[in-house]
Amino acid sequence: MKLLSSETAASEVIGHLLILFITILGVGMIALYGVPAIYSLEDMANSKNSEQAFTVLDSRASRVTLGESPLQITNINLGGGTVTVEPNSPSNPSYMVINSSNFNIVIPMGRVKYILGDRIVAYEGGGVWAQYAGGGTVMLSPPEIHYNGWTLTLPVININGSASVGGKGTAVISFKKVATIMQYPNASKTGRTNPVNGSSIGKVNLNITSDYYKAWADYARTLSYTNVSVNDKNKTAIIELEVISPMGTFVSIPGTITLRDINMSSPTPLTNLSFNLLYTKPADWGSREFELEAHNGNAELEIDTGHGSGQDYVIDVKYTKSGTPDIDETWHAFLFDAKSPSPWNIDFLNKTLNLTFTGDSCPTWSPSSCTSSTNFSLYDIMQHYSLLMGPDIVFETDAEKFSTDSSSYTLNYDPGPGALTYLHITENRADVAIS
């Protein structure tokens, strides 16, 4: 009997077998692809919920660490994950180092961390951070760093505690205020006064060591007037801030006097540049000279004070710049006679001392034509050329027959934005518990 010509009723059995096969295949596909997808969606939802919960935690923690609230509580649905308090330690480094040539401040941070699979959400340093599979990190809520180009306000959150809770229930996280310590300014510590003294290096470095250092660096790059890099080996974000030069009156004349980041948007950025020069031999009226010289690329500014004709003392200001065409602008004036009393008091921002043009042309001035009768005050000339040489000007000094140890100088100028002037750092300690 041939099957194709058979009249036996087998189609119903085959139909049932096909339906059974399709059902088993469908169930298998759901088990193979659908269930993991559902779990993945569930984990994603739990992660998103934890991110939102940590944002709330951030707000409430700020009320404790930065506000007046002594205690704040936040509930977090664990969803199968784990919440842990991790103070700073060698195995879990989380700290800030703020330093310059005059001070070094180390403040622990610590963190509260939620882990679900390969996803991590953490509260650290007043910000909320997320880490995903592969180690990528992002900022969910900004940390407590505020910099406007003049003032850096840095309240560092220092977390202590030892607790860990996991499972499917709800974790209760409590923040309790412990203390607020003023780290800067701090008159009891050497070098911790405002305005910030940039000293020789003219920099303040903010180094943040953390598992989320790349996200910290990304955030720092959004701040104006910062230079940011990372050290992958040490998991450290390095934030560099330029500091204005020390201002005021200083005894002794150094080999170089630096003006960092003068305000290029101001027509008169210099407010005081004066010298009180003491003779090495009061009875010796011989040839005494004092010079300032600065360079910026192919531009040079020379300011010479000393002997002119006879025993008169004169001042010459010369600005040169090589190019097409070359620039050579020179100004001259009588300063005082040789019998002027000791010490020399030279105000390089003198508004009443007029200098006469002695060069060939003056293309940097407006109008650009100068003659032997053209004159400007020393004040105007110094302001004009400082803007051509800025924003950073380093004057090399040369004093002949003057005591550089006993002489003094006064420096004041208007710094532009991006020059750190004031620094406020607090360490805000809090105890964290989980139940």
C-alpha positions in Angstrom: 0.0 0.0 0.0 1.4 3.4 -1.0 1.2 6.3 1.5 0.1 8.8 -1.1 -2.7 6.6 -2.2 -3.6 5.5 1.3 -7.0 6.4 2.6 -6.0 6.0 6.3 -6.9 9.1 8.3 -3.4 10.2 9.5 -3.6 14.0 8.8 -5.0 14.7 12.3 -2.1 13.0 14.0 0.4 14.9 11.8 -1.4 18.1 12.6 -1.1 17.5 16.3 2.6 16.7 16.0 3.2 19.9 14.1 1.3 21.9 16.7 3.3 20.2 19.5 6.5 20.9 17.6 5.7 24.6 17.1 4.7 24.9 20.8 7.9 23.3 22.0 9.9 25.4 19.7 8.1 28.6 20.8 8.6 27.7 24.5 12.3 27.0 23.8 12.7 30.3 22.0 11.0 32.1 24.9 13.2 30.3 27.4 16.3 30.9 25.3 15.8 34.5 24.4 12.7 35.9 26.1 13.5 35.1 29.7 17.0 36.6 29.7 15.6 39.6 27.9 12.9 39.9 30.7 15.6 39.6 33.4 17.8 42.1 31.6 14.9 44.5 31.4 14.2 43.9 35.0 17.8 44.6 35.9 17.8 47.7 33.8 14.7 48.9 35.5 16.2 48.2 38.9 19.4 50.0 37.9 17.4 53.0 36.7 15.5 53.0 40.0 18.7 52.9 41.9 20.1 55.8 39.9 17.0 57.9 40.7 17.2 56.8 44.4 20.9 57.9 44.5 20.0 61.2 43.1 17.6 61.7 46.0 20.3 60.4 48.3 22.7 63.1 46.9 20.2 65.8 47.7 19.6 64.6 51.3 23.2 64.0 52.0 23.9 67.6 51.0 21.5 68.7 53.6 23.5 66.9 56.2 27.1 67.6 55.0 26.6 71.1 53.8 23.4 72.2 55.5 22.0 72.3 59.0 20.2 69.0 59.1 21.8 66.5 61.6 20.3 63.4 60.0 18.7 62.4 56.7 17.3 58.9 55.7 16.8 57.5 52.2 15.1 54.3 51.2 16.5 52.3 48.2 14.8 49.2 46.7 17.6 46.7 46.4 16.0 44.7 43.6 18.5 41.9 44.1 21.5 44.2 44.3 23.8 45.2 47.1 24.4 48.5 48.9 27.8 49.0 50.6 29.5 51.8 52.5 33.2 52.0 51.4 35.3 54.5 53.3 38.6 55.5 51.7 41.2 52.7 52.1 44.2 51.3 50.3 42.0 48.6 48.8 39.3 51.1 47.9 41.1 54.4 47.2 38.7 57.4 47.1 40.3 60.7 48.1 41.3 64.3 47.0 44.7 65.9 47.1 44.8 69.7 46.7 48.3 71.1 46.6 50.7 73.9 45.4 54.2 74.8 46.3 53.0 76.2 49.6 50.6 73.6 50.9 49.4 70.0 50.5 45.9 69.0 51.7 44.7 65.3 51.6 41.1 64.6 52.2 39.4 61.2 52.1 36.1 60.9 50.3 34.8 57.3 50.5 31.5 56.2 48.8 28.2 54.6 49.1 27.9 52.0 46.3 25.1 50.0 44.8 26.0 46.9 42.7 23.7 44.9 40.5 25.4 42.5 38.1 27.9 44.5 36.1 26.3 47.9 36.9 27.4 50.2 39.7 25.9 53.4 41.0 27.8 55.3 43.6 27.6 58.5 45.7 31.1 60.0 46.1 32.4 63.5 46.7 29.0 65.0 46.6 28.2 63.6 43.1 26.5 60.5 41.7 28.4 58.2 39.3 27.6 55.2 37.3 29.8 52.4 35.9 28.7 50.0 33.2 30.0 46.8 31.7 33.5 47.4 30.3 34.4 49.9 32.9 32.9 53.0 31.3 31.9 55.7 33.8 29.5 58.6 33.6 28.3 61.4 36.0 24.7 61.3 37.0 24.7 64.2 39.4 27.5 66.8 39.6 29.9 66.9 42.6 30.5 69.8 44.9 33.1 71.7 42.9 32.4 75.3 42.1 34.9 77.5 40.1 34.1 80.8 38.5 37.6 81.7 37.3 38.5 83.6 40.5 37.2 81.5 43.4 37.3 77.8 43.9 34.7 76.5 46.5 35.4 72.9 47.4 33.4 71.2 50.1 34.8 67.6 50.2 32.4 65.0 51.6 34.2 62.4 53.8 32.1 59.3 54.4 32.8 56.8 57.2 30.9 53.6 58.1 31.0 49.9 57.5 27.8 48.3 56.3 26.5 46.2 53.5 23.0 45.0 52.7 21.8 42.9 49.7 18.7 41.0 48.6 15.2 41.9 47.4 14.0 44.2 50.1 14.4 47.8 50.9 17.6 49.3 52.3 17.5 52.3 54.6 20.5 54.6 54.3 21.1 57.2 57.0 23.6 60.1 56.8 24.6 61.7 60.1 26.6 64.9 60.4 29.9 64.5 62.3 32.0 67.7 61.7 32.9 70.4 59.3 36.6 71.3 59.2 37.9 74.4 57.5 41.0 73.3 55.6 41.6 76.5 53.5 41.9 79.3 54.5 43.4 78.2 57.8 45.7 80.7 59.5 47.1 78.0 61.8 48.6 76.1 58.8 51.5 77.4 56.8 50.7 78.7 53.3 46.9 78.5 53.7 45.8 82.1 53.3 43.9 84.1 50.7 44.6 85.5 48.2 46.2 82.3 47.1 50.0 82.5 46.7 51.0 80.8 43.5 54.7 81.2 44.5 57.1 79.9 41.9 55.0 77.4 40.0 51.8 79.5 39.8 49.6 76.5 39.9 47.1 74.7 42.2 46.5 71.1 41.5 43.4 69.2 42.4 44.0 65.4 42.1 41.1 63.0 42.5 41.8 59.3 42.9 38.7 57.2 42.4 37.2 54.3 40.4 35.2 57.0 38.6 38.2 59.2 37.8 37.4 59.4 34.1 33.9 60.7 34.8 35.4 63.2 37.3 37.8 64.4 34.6 34.9 64.7 32.1 33.1 66.9 34.6 36.1 69.0 35.3 36.5 69.7 31.5 33.1 71.4 31.6 34.4 73.9 34.0 36.0 77.0 32.5 39.7 77.8 33.0 40.8 74.3 33.9 43.5 72.1 32.4 42.5 68.5 32.9 44.4 65.2 32.4 44.2 61.6 33.8 46.6 59.1 35.2 45.2 55.7 34.3 47.7 53.8 36.3 46.7 55.5 39.5 43.1 56.1 38.5 43.5 59.8 39.1 41.9 62.8 37.5 44.3 65.8 37.5 42.8 69.3 37.5 45.3 72.2 37.1 44.3 75.8 38.0 46.5 78.8 37.3 47.1 81.1 40.2 47.8 84.9 40.1 51.1 86.2 41.2 51.7 87.3 44.8 50.7 91.0 45.2 51.6 93.6 47.7 54.9 95.1 48.9 57.9 92.8 49.1 61.4 93.3 50.6 64.2 92.3 48.3 64.2 92.4 44.5 64.2 88.9 42.9 65.8 88.0 39.7 62.4 87.8 38.0 59.0 89.4 38.8 56.0 87.5 37.3 52.6 88.9 36.4 50.3 85.9 35.7 47.2 86.3 33.7 46.7 90.1 33.6 43.2 91.2 32.6 43.6 91.6 28.8 40.1 93.0 28.5 41.0 96.0 30.7 42.7 99.0 29.0 44.6 99.6 32.3 45.4 96.2 33.9 48.4 97.4 36.0 47.6 99.2 39.3 51.0 99.4 40.9 54.5 98.6 39.8 57.0 100.7 41.9 60.4 100.2 43.4 62.2 101.5 46.4 65.9 101.0 45.6 68.6 101.4 48.3 72.2 102.2 47.4 74.9 99.8 48.3 77.2 102.8 49.1 75.2 105.9 50.1 78.3 108.2 49.5 79.0 106.8 46.1 77.0 108.6 43.4 78.6 106.5 40.6 76.7 104.9 37.8 73.6 103.3 39.1 71.1 101.6 36.9 68.0 99.5 37.2 66.4 97.6 34.3 63.3 95.5 33.6 63.2 93.2 30.6 60.4 90.9 29.3 60.0 88.6 26.4 57.0 87.1 24.6 57.9 85.1 21.5 59.6 87.5 19.1 58.5 90.6 21.1 60.7 92.2 23.7 60.1 95.1 26.2 63.1 96.9 27.8 62.8 99.5 30.5 66.1 101.1 31.4 66.7 103.7 34.2 70.2 105.2 34.7 72.8 107.7 33.5 72.0 109.9 30.6 74.0 113.0 29.6 76.2 114.2 32.4 74.9 113.2 35.8 71.2 113.2 34.9 69.2 110.0 35.3 66.8 109.1 32.5 64.3 106.4 31.6 64.0 104.7 28.3 61.2 102.3 27.3 61.8 100.2 24.2 59.4 97.8 22.5 60.7 95.6 19.6 59.1 92.8 17.6 60.7 91.0 14.7 58.4 90.4 11.7 57.2 92.0 8.5 57.8 94.8 9.1 60.0 94.9 12.2 58.7 97.0 15.0 61.0 99.3 17.0 59.3 101.8 19.3 61.4 103.8 21.8 60.4 106.4 24.4 62.6 108.7 26.5 62.3 111.1 29.5 64.4 112.8 32.1 63.9 111.0 35.5 65.8 113.0 38.1 69.3 114.4 38.7 72.2 112.6 40.2 71.7 114.3 43.6 68.3 112.8 44.2 68.0 111.4 47.7 68.5 107.8 48.7 66.7 105.6 48.1 65.5 105.8 44.5 61.7 105.7 44.4 60.7 104.7 40.9 57.0 104.5 40.0 56.6 102.8 36.6 53.0 103.9 36.5 53.7 107.6 37.0 50.9 109.5 35.4 52.7 112.9 35.4 56.0 111.8 33.8 55.7 112.2 30.0 58.0 110.3 27.7 58.8 111.5 24.1 58.9 109.2 21.1 62.4 108.7 19.7 61.8 105.9 17.2 61.0 105.7 13.5 57.4 104.7 13.6 54.8 103.5 16.1 52.4 101.0 14.4 51.2 99.6 17.7 49.6 102.9 18.7 46.5 104.6 17.4 46.9 106.8 15.5 50.0 104.9 14.2 52.1 108.0 13.3 54.4 109.4 16.0 56.9 112.3 15.8 59.6 113.7 18.0 56.9 115.8 19.7 54.6 112.8 20.4 54.5 112.0 24.1 52.5 109.8 26.5 52.7 109.4 30.2 54.8 106.5 31.6 51.5 105.2 33.0 49.9 105.0 29.5 53.0 103.5 28.0 53.3 100.7 30.6 49.6 99.9 30.2 49.9 99.8 26.4 52.9 97.5 26.3 51.8 95.2 29.1 48.7 94.3 27.0 51.0 93.6 24.0 53.2 91.3 26.2 50.5 89.6 28.3 48.6 87.8 29.6 51.7 86.4 31.4 54.6 88.7 31.8 58.0 87.8 33.4 60.2 90.8 34.0 63.9 90.0 34.4 65.5 92.5 36.8 69.0 93.9 36.7 70.2 96.3 39.5 73.6 97.9 39.4 75.0 99.4 42.7 71.7 98.8 44.5 71.1 96.4 47.3 68.6 93.8 46.0 68.3 92.3 49.6 67.3 95.6 51.3 65.4 97.2 48.4 61.7 96.6 48.0 59.0 96.6 45.3 55.2 96.8 45.1 53.1 94.9 42.6 49.4 95.0 42.1 47.4 94.3 38.9 43.9 93.3 37.7 43.9 89.6 37.0 41.7 88.2 34.3 39.2 85.4 34.7 40.9 82.1 35.0 43.4 83.2 37.6 42.6 81.5 40.9 42.6 84.1 43.6 40.5 82.7 46.5 40.3 79.2 47.7 37.7 77.8 50.2 38.1 74.1 51.1 36.1 72.3 53.8 36.2 68.7 54.9 32.6 67.6 55.7 32.5 64.4 57.7 29.5 62.1 57.9 28.7 58.7 59.3 26.7 56.4 57.0 24.7 53.4 58.2 22.6 50.9 56.3 19.7 48.8 57.7 
